Amino acid sequence: TQWENREFNPRGKFLWASVEVITDTPNVVTLGRGGSDRMVGYVSVTYSTVTDKGTGALDDLVTQARQLLPAGKSVVLNGTKVIITGVGSEAGSTVDSWFTRPLNIFYRTDLTRATS
């Protein structure tokens, strides 16, 4: 798995993924100290496999993700509880001699502001 800002060489791999967490600027939900801010974002997972092979494996991974992460499910992301709001995927394409298929996992969370 290739994580953001980490060295990675996929050479010799049949199937691999890159992961990136994208967040928006929090919006105020309740005012004052100890109030809540709502943050929305998504986790972008791009599955990659050897060109002309592995398309079925990528389809299976996307299907599994959709089944494991239905809208409304709560999970912990980077130590913060988030609620899944949807999972989407697009058609695959060829990038740098790899067949890739993106998967986006959308979420929201309410963060408590500091009280001091």
N, C-alpha and C positions, 0 to 999 in steps of 0.2 A: 504494500500500500504506500502510495506517495502522499505525504502530508505537506501542507503549505510550508514553504521555506525550509525544506529538508532535502538533502541530496538523495537522488534515487536513480538507479539505472535498471530499466526494465529488460535489458538484453537477456535472452535465455528464458524469459518467462512466457507462459502460455496465456495466463489471465492475471490481470492486476487492476488496481483501482487508484484513482487520485481523489483526495477528499479536501474540500474547502468549506469553511463555515463563514457565511455572509450574514451580517446583522445590519439592521436599520438603526437610526437614531431613536432612542426611547421617547415615547410620548407620555405626557402627564395624564394619569387616570384620576388620582385624588391629590389635592393640594396639601401643602404644609409638611412639617417634619414628620418623618415616618410614613409619608404618603407613598403611593405606588406609581411606578412608571411602567408602561407596557412597551415591550420590545418584540418586534417580529423579525424573522429572518428565515434562512433556509440553509440546509446542509447540501452541498452539491457533490454528488458522487459520480465520477465518470469511470465506468467500467471499460476496460480495454482488453482486446484479445488479438491474436495473430490474424492478419487479413486472410479472408477466404476460409476461416475455421472459427469455431467457437460461438457462432451467433446464437445457437440454442442455449448455451451456457449463460450468455448475457441476458437473454429473455427470461430464463429461470431465476436469475438473481433479482431482476426487476419485479417479477411476480412475487417472489418471497418477501421482498421489502414492502410491497403493497399489503401483503397479508399480515406481516408482523407489525406494521405501523399504521393502523387505521386512524382516520380523523377522530380526535377526542382522546387518544391514548396519551398518558403522561409518561415521560421518560426523563432521565437526568442527562444533561448535556453540559460538559465542563463544570460540574458541580452545581448546576442550577436546574430546578425542575421546569420542564417545558411541556407544552401541550401540542401534539401534532395536529395541524390543521389541514394537511393534504400531502399527497405524494404524487408527483408527476414525472413522466418520462417522455422523451422525444425520440424520433427515428434516429437510428445509428448513422454514422458517417465515418469516413476514413481520414485519419489525422496522423501525419508522420509515419506512414506505413502500418498503422494499427487501426483495427475496426473498433470504434468507440460507441458507447451508448450512455447518454447522461441520465441521471436520476436526481430529482430535486425533492428533498423532504422539507416541507414548510412547517414552521412552528411559531408559537407565541409564548411569552412568559411575562409575568408581572413581577417587577423587582421592587423591594421595599427600600425607600430612601433612608439615608442615615438620620438618626434622631438628634444628633448633636450638631 
